[in-house]
Amino acid sequence: MHKKWLSLSRFFTVVLLSMPLFILTAARASPKVPDPVPQVSNPLANELANSKVPDISLDLYLYFHQGSPFLVEKNLIPSPTDIHVDSLAIWGVANGTRYTVGGALTFSTDADASFIYSQIPPWIPKQYDLWTKLSNNIIYFVKGSGDPADRLISAISNNKFIRYDDSQALGEVSTLPDGNTTTPFGVAIFKPTQAALNLLKPYIGTNSADTIDSIFTWVKPEVIAVGLYSSQQIDVGNLIQNINNNTFWEADIGGVVSINSSVPGFLFSLIASKYMETTKYTKVRLGDLTAYKVFIDGGWGRTIPVLINVSGNHIFATVSEQESYADTLMKSITR
């Protein structure tokens, strides 16, 4: 294998390790340029509203960013200097059975972006059906072919970007925590449609597909917002060391899911609460909140606590290896 490809693979592995994409999410957005930019009270939602997306209908949007750039030390890649990654955006476009994924990896400097781009071997794009473009401090990429890929490539090539202004989605993101010990480093939005679920089913197995169908039919979700959190800034070097030392789970890292159902709040709250009280969920009190706790298999002999709270037509869930951090995230949700 070519040395350049090894270096590039290592770099992207490091970047993705710092931003664990443990949930596949989607957001359908085809808004016009907002004037002015939508303003909401939650800083996380405001940041998302100021982010740029290609001016086409999207089925997938994930955005990863934290207060300061992700530092990738030069010895991890290797590189002549340390690399600073400011953000990662991922977009997806579906058309029937075709699905294309693209995105933008934004660096702090043009030099960082240029160095990483120079490490891409010329045979990679053809072999992996990958289109790339370097523009100042941003590396754009699109994987796939056909109409979805053509539309995404065309928007990027012609610099046709708009601000993300889906008011319903931004309103759901506003429920997510954003505070001193609940610092978000990633956010995603899913507006579930049967077509999107059908694309997912071949990859998740029959039992999981049946479960998703049941949830989709009963909960009737309108918007699902997901936030990824850490009590401190993500340090890529420390993160890799924790993984190598098997101490990753000791960190305050967690996720929050907010689901808005189209079922009337009084009915949804009653049914959901009764269901959890009569199943394997344990009822707990978190100050003034009533929540339900369940443990899921985290692999390697670990169980991970999940907290669920029902409020009107919303379901909120938090998950973290550190149960105290899951509690903190749950209590920090805006209801």
N, C-alpha and C positions, 0 to 999 in steps of 0.2 A: 504494500500500500504506500502511496506517495506520502512523503514527509509533510508536505503542505496540507494534505487532507487530514493527516493525524492532528496537526496543530489546529486546524479549523474545527475539527470535530471536538477536540478537547475544549476549545473556547466556547462553542455553543452548548456543550454539556455543562460547563461551569455556569453559563448564563441561566440555563433552564433549571439547574439545581437551585439557584437562588430565587427562582420564581416557580414553585411547584404547581404545574397545571394539573391539579387532581380532579378538576371538574370540567367536563365539556359543556360549554354554554353557548347560547346563541342570542342574537338580537337582530330583529328586522328593522332596518332604518332606511328611509328614503326621504329625509327632510330637506327643505330648502335652506339656504343660508339664513340663519336667524339674525334679526336686527332689532334690538340688541341681543347679546348672548343671554340665554335663560339664566336667571339668578335664583338659586335656591339656598336655604339656610345651611345645608350640610357642606363642609369644605370638599369632601370627596365627590359629591354630586357636581359641585361647581367646577372641580378639576376635569371631570368627565365631560361636562358641557363645553369646556374650552378645548377639548381634544379634537383633532381633525380625523375625518374618515373619508374614504373615497366616495365620490358623488355617484354612487350606484346603490341599489337595494342590497343590503347585507343580511346574511343569515347568522353570522358569527362575529362577535366583537369581544375581545378581551384586551384589557389595558393594564400594564404593570409599570408602576412608578412609585418611588418613595422620596422622602424629603431631600436626600442627597443621592448622587449617582451610586450605582452598584460598582464597587471597586473589584476588579479582577487583577490580582497581582501578576507581574510579568513572568514570574517563575511557574505559574500555573498553566501558561498557554503553550510555549514560551513566547515572549515578545521583548523587544528592546526596552520598552517602558511599560508601566502599569496602564491598564485599559479601564476607562470609566464609561459605563453604560448608563445612559440617562433613563431610557424607557424602552419597552417592547409592546408593540400593538400587533394583534393578530386579527385578521378579517377572513371570513369565509363566505363563499357564494355558492348556492345550490341551484341546480336546474334539472329537475327530474331525478335521475339516478346519478348525475354528475355532481361532484363536489370539489371545489377548488379552495385552497387555503393560501393566503398571502399575508404580508405584514410589513412592518417597518421597525428596524432596530436602530434606535437613535443613540449616538455617542455624544460625549461631552465636547469632543473636538473633531475637526475634519481629519486630523492626522490619525486619530484612533480608528475612525471609520475606514480611511484609505488603507491603513495597514491590514486590517482584517479582510477587507475586500481583495487585497492583493494576494491573500493566501488561498483564494478559491481557485483550484486547478481548472484549466480550460475544459477538461473532459467531464466535469461534474454536471453542468447544466443539461447537457444532452443525455447523459446516462440516467439522471434522476428527474428529468422533465421539469427542470427548475429554471425560472427566469429571474435575473437579478439586475439591479440598477444601483449605482452609487450616485448620490446627490448630496454634495457637501458633507454633513456629518450623519447622514442617514443611509442605511443599506435597505433597499426595498427588495422583496422576494415574492414570487408567486410560484406555487407548485400545482401543476395540473395542465389540462389542455381543453380545447373546445370552447363553447360560448362563455361559460362562467369565467374561465381564465382570460379569454380575450377581453371581456368587459373590465375586469380588474386591472389587467395590464394597461389597457387604453386609458383608464382613469388616472393611474399612477404616471404613465408616460406623459400625459398632457397636463399634469399637475392640477387635476380637477378634484379638489378636496373641499369639504364643508365641515362646519362645526356640528358636533353631535347634539341634536336638540329634541330628542324624543322625550316629551314632557312626562309621559306616563312612566317611562323607564327611569328618568331622573328622579321622579317622585319616589319611586321604590328604593333607589339607591340612597335617598335622603334618610331612610330608616336605619341604615347601617351605621355602626359606631365610627367615630373619628375623634380620638382624644389622645392624651399623653401616653397612656399605656395600651392603647388600642390603635396603634399606627397601621393604617392599611398600606399594603404594597402591591395589591392587585385587586381588580374589580371586573366583574362580568355580568352580563344581563342576558336572560333567556326569555324570549316570548314564544312559548311552545306552540307548535302547530303539529297536526298529525303528520304532515309531510316531513317535517324535521325529525320527528320521532321515528318514522319509517326508515330514514337514512341511518339512524343510530342502531336500530334493532339487529342487523346482521353481525354487529361487533360485540353484543352483550349477552348472547345466549337466550334460550327460550324462556327460562324462568324469570330472568330479569326483564325481558321484554313484556311478559304477561303482567308483571308487577307495575311496570311503567304505564301500561295500558289501563290498569285499574286506577292508578293515581290520576291519570289524565282524565278518565271518565268521571271519577267521583269528586276530586278536588276542583276540577275545571280551572286550572291556574291561568291567570292573565299575564302576570309578569313574575319572573323569578330573578332576584338579584343576589349575587354572591360576592362576598368580600373576603380577602385573604389578609391575615393580620400577624403582627409580631409586636412584642412589647418594646423592642429596640430595633434600630436600623439593621437591615440585613447586611452582614459582612460575609462575603463569599468565601474568603479563606477560612474563617471560623466555622462556617457552615459545613464545608468539606471536611474539616478536621473533626467536627462533631459526628459527621456521618461515618468517617473512618474509625472513630473511637466508640461507635455505637451509643453515643450520648445525644443524638439528634433530638430524641423525644423529650429530653429534659428542658428544651427551650420553650419559651412562651410563644408558640406559633399555633394559630388556629384559623378556623373559618366560620363565617356567618352566612346563613341562607335566609332570605326573606321571600315568602311566597304570598302573592295576592290572588285570592280566589274570586271568581265571579258569582259564587253562591252568596246570598244575603248573609251579612255578618252574624245576626242573632242565631240563624239556623246553622251556619257553618261552625260557629264556636261551640254550640251545644253538641252537635254530632261529633266533632273532632275530640272534644274533651271526654265525652262518654266512651268513645272508642279507645282512647289511651288508658282510661281508668279500668277498662275491662280486659286489657291485654297485658303484655309483659312490661309496660312502662311503670316506673315508680314515681309517685307524686312527691314533689319536694317543694319547699318554700325558699325563695331567694329574696329576703326582705319582704316587700309588698307583692312580689310576683309569685304566681303559681306556675311551676314548670314540671315537666315529666322527663325522667332520666332513663336512658337505655344504654347498654354497653354493646359495642360492635367489635367484631374480630379485626384486630389491626395487624395480624400476622406475627410470626416469630414469638408466639405465646403471649402477645400483648392484647389487652382489651382497651378500647378507646371510648370515653364517655361522650354521649351526645345528649344535649339538653334541648327540649322542645317546649315552646310556649305558644298558646293560642290567644289571639287578641282580635276580636271582631272577625273579619274575613281574612285575617292574616295568620300564617304559621311562621314562626321564627325558630330557627335551629342554630345551635352553636356546637362546635366540635374542637377539641384540643386534647392532646395526651395529658396535659396538666389540667386536672379537673377544676382547679381554682381559676385558671385562665378562661376556661369555658364559662364559668360563673360570671367572671368580669365582663366578658363579651356579651353575655345574655342581658346583664343589668345595664349595659351601655347602649342598647338598642333604643331608638326613638320610636315611640308608639303613638 
